[in-house]
Amino acid sequence: MIRKASVMKVFEGCHEEYKKRHDELWPEMETELRNHGAHHYSIFLDEKTNNLFAYVEIESEEKWSQMSQTAICQKWWVYMKDIMETNPDNSPVATELKPVFYLD
């Protein structure tokens, strides 16, 4: 498995809505995430800074990179853009983090 982590940002006042939308994750979105090799996907919120820390384990970079091209992912990005920082293509503004330590 490949471990990936990134940081994103949710808008102030949208913490509960962000959590609600993920608590009600569309079944078809979950299916596509799994189909594209996602395992142990977690997102954490720092309420003081509005930063989101995302962690996912993937099977392959190639398989994972194809997720963004799916219709359901594109639809999810449009659904989420009103409550978080996004790019012009509606994808979340995300900074990938470099791994520096791992204890198995």
Backbone hydrogen bonds, N-H to C=O, Kabsch-Sander energy under -0.5 kcal/mol:
donor,donor_aa,acceptor,acceptor_aa,energy
2,I,58,I,-2.9
3,R,1,M,-0.5
4,K,56,V,-2.8
6,S,54,A,-2.1
7,V,95,T,-2.0
8,M,52,L,-2.4
10,V,50,N,-2.6
11,F,83,I,-2.7
14,C,11,F,-2.1
18,Y,14,C,-2.7
19,K,15,H,-2.2
20,K,16,E,-2.8
21,R,17,E,-2.6
22,H,18,Y,-1.7
23,D,19,K,-2.7
24,E,20,K,-1.6
25,L,22,H,-1.4
29,M,26,W,-0.7
30,E,26,W,-2.2
31,T,27,P,-2.4
32,E,28,E,-1.9
33,L,29,M,-2.5
34,R,30,E,-2.3
35,N,31,T,-2.8
36,H,32,E,-1.6
37,G,34,R,-1.8
38,A,33,L,-2.4
39,H,57,E,-2.6
42,S,55,Y,-3.1
44,F,53,F,-2.9
46,D,51,N,-2.9
47,E,45,L,-0.8
49,T,46,D,-0.7
50,N,46,D,-2.1
51,N,46,D,-0.7
52,L,8,M,-2.8
53,F,44,F,-2.9
54,A,6,S,-3.0
54,A,52,L,-0.6
55,Y,42,S,-3.1
56,V,4,K,-2.4
57,E,39,H,-2.9
58,I,2,I,-2.9
59,E,37,G,-0.6
64,W,60,S,-2.2
65,S,61,E,-2.7
66,Q,62,E,-1.0
66,Q,63,K,-0.5
67,M,64,W,-1.5
68,S,65,S,-0.5
69,Q,66,Q,-1.3
70,T,67,M,-1.8
74,Q,70,T,-2.1
75,K,71,A,-2.3
76,W,72,I,-2.4
77,W,73,C,-2.5
78,V,74,Q,-1.7
79,Y,75,K,-2.1
80,M,76,W,-2.0
81,K,77,W,-1.4
83,I,80,M,-2.1
84,M,80,M,-0.6
85,E,9,K,-2.1
87,N,91,S,-3.3
90,N,87,N,-2.4
93,V,85,E,-2.1
94,A,92,P,-0.7
95,T,7,V,-2.3
96,E,94,A,-0.6
97,L,5,A,-3.0
104,D,102,Y,-0.5
